[in-house]
């Protein structure tokens, strides 16, 4: 299997920094409450002086969405949506230990983090422009087709695992209690993205080892090395 960004995405978004983690041995009975609280506290402190819209990481994704022809206040990157909910509600509901942990880390760094069940990915995954024929499943189980030209996570079997790049994940590859093997992807486009994504990957890989006792594989993807094989 592999994860990569297409040459077209890299050419249009030279500021993109990305990291990926693959881990096996994930269980749904792990206790992550303490670590989730610690990372959420970091996010809360960052929001103390303003809203998520003022964070440089979020501002950069808003500019990227605008360049893609999307209204940033209608379609938000996943990190902005999480931070907005945290600011308004004070906490996020528990979903799954790994998802809860990744959401907390995403909020702390203000960087979108996608968590995908590897069993649902056909062959490999590429961030590319949709052809219009890809199949997408909403979290409620409704089928959709990304519009031609929309940026999506597309696998080798024609399944779309995201809508509007970092806006919304597919229900097909969502992490469930039965999930044991995952692919985690972090992407950022702000000026210090490369350094921050590297810190995020190191932080999250360390948490996986400490909590689940696994030895994750990690990669930092660049224009020169855009493909992660695992």
N, C-alpha and C positions, 0 to 999 in steps of 0.2 A: 504494500500500500504506500501511498505518498500524499503529501500535501504541498501545494504550490500556488503561486500567483502567475497569471498569464503574462506574457511579454507586453500585451496591450495595457494591462492594469499597471504594470511597473512603469511603462512609458508615460502614462497619463498621470501617475501619482508618484513621482520620484522621491517624495518626502516620506513615503510609506516605510514603516519599520514593523516587522512581524516576528513573533516567536511562537513556537509550538512545543507541546509536551504530549508524549504518549505514555500511558500507564496502564498496567494490568493489575488485577488483584483488588479492584475497588469493591467495597461492600457497603450496603445501605445501613448497617448498624453502628457505624463509627460515631464517636462523640466529637463534634466540632464546635460546640457552643462557645468554648473559651476563645478559640482562634477567630471564630466569626465575630465575636464581640470586640476583640482587639482590633481587627481590621476595620470594622464598622466605626469604631471610635476615631480612627484616623480620618475616615471620610467625614464624620460629624464635625471634627475640628476644622477641616478644610471648608466646610459649609458655614462655619460660624461667622465669617466675615462677608458672606454674600451667597448668591445662589449658584447652582451648578453651571448656569450659562456663562458665568464669569471666569470659569477655570480655563486655562490655556488649552488643555487637552480637549475639552468639549468645544471650545471656540473653533479649534482646528477641524474637528469633525463636522461642525456646522458649515464651515467654508467648503469642505469637500462635498457635502450633500448639496449645497447650492450649486457647485460646479456640475453636479450630476443632474441638475434640473429639478431637485427636490426642495420643497419648502422645509427649512430646518425645524420650525416649530410644529410642523405636522408630522414629520418623520424624524425621530431622534435616534441617535446611536444608542445601543443597549446600555452603555455606561451612564449616559445622561438620563435615560428613563429610570434606571435604578436609583440614581442620586436624587432625582426629582421626587420619587416615591418616598425615599428615606426622609427628605426634608419635610414633606407634607404629612407623613404618617408616623415618623419617628423610628420605624423598624420595618423589616421585611418579613413576610411569612416564611416558615420553614418549608422546603420543598423536598430536598434530598441532601444528605450531608455534603456531597461533593459540589452540587449546585450552589448550596448555601455558602460554602467556603469560597468558590470562584466568584460568586456575586459580591461577597464582602471584599475580596482582593480587588475586583474590578472597580468597586466604589472607592477604595483607598487610593488607587492609582488614577482613577477617572479614565480608565482605558477599557474598551470593550473586550470581554473575554467570552468566547464561545466554547461550550462543553458538549461534545458529541459522542454518542454511543458508536464505537467502531463497528459493531455488528450490523449497523444499519447503513454503513457506507459501502457503496459498490465499487470496489477496485481501488479508487483513489479519489482525491478531492482537489479541485482547482477553483480558485477565485477568478472568475472571468465574466465577460458579458454574456447574458443569456441569449439564446437563439429564438426563444419564444415557445419552444416545445418541451422545456423541462417541466417536470412534475414536482409540485410543492404541496405539502400537507400542513395545514394549520394546526395549532395546538388543540383545537376543538375537533379535528378530524376532517375538516373540509378541504377538498382538493383545489388548488390554484395553479396558474401558470404565470411565472414571471414574464413581464413584457420583454420584447426583444430589446437588447441593449442594456437592460437592468443588470447591475452587478450582483452576482449570486455565488454561493458555494455550490458548484455542480460536481456530481460524482460521475464515474465512468459509465454508469447505467442510465444517465439522464435524469437523476433525481436532484432537485434543488434543495439544499439544506439551509438556505437563508434567503430572505427577501431584503432588497435594497442594502446589500452588503452587510453592514453591522446593525441593521434596524431590528430584524425579527428572525428568530430561528425556527426551523421546521419541527413539527411534531414527530416526524419520522425518526429522527436521530436524537430526540430528547432523552436525557438520562432518566432511567427508571430503577426501581428496586432490583430488577434482574440484571442491570448493567454491571459488567465486570471489567471491561476494557474501554478506555476513552481516548479521544483526541481533544486536546485543549489548544485553542488558538487565541492569541492576543495581538491586536493590531492598533497602531497609533500613527498619527500624521502631524503631530505638533513639533516644534523645533528641537526639543530634546528627546524625541520619541525613541531613538535607538538606545540611549542609555536607560530610559525608563522601562522600555519593554524588556531589556536584559535584566534589570532588577526585578521586575514582575515575574519573569520566568524562573529566576533563581529562588525568589520567595515562595512561589507556588510549588515548585518542585520540592523544596525543603519541607513544606507543609505536608505534601503527599507522603514523603518518606516518614515523617514524624508520626502522622496519624494512621496511615494504612500500612506502613512498613514495606513500601514498594520501592523499586529502583527505577524511576521514570527516565525515559530518553527525552532529551531536549534539543532544540535547534533554534538558532536565530537566522532568519531568512533575509537575504539581501538581493539586490538586483544581480549581483555576481553569482550568488548561490541561492536561487529562488525556490529550490525543491528540497523537501525533507522526506526521505524514504525510511520506512520503518516496517 
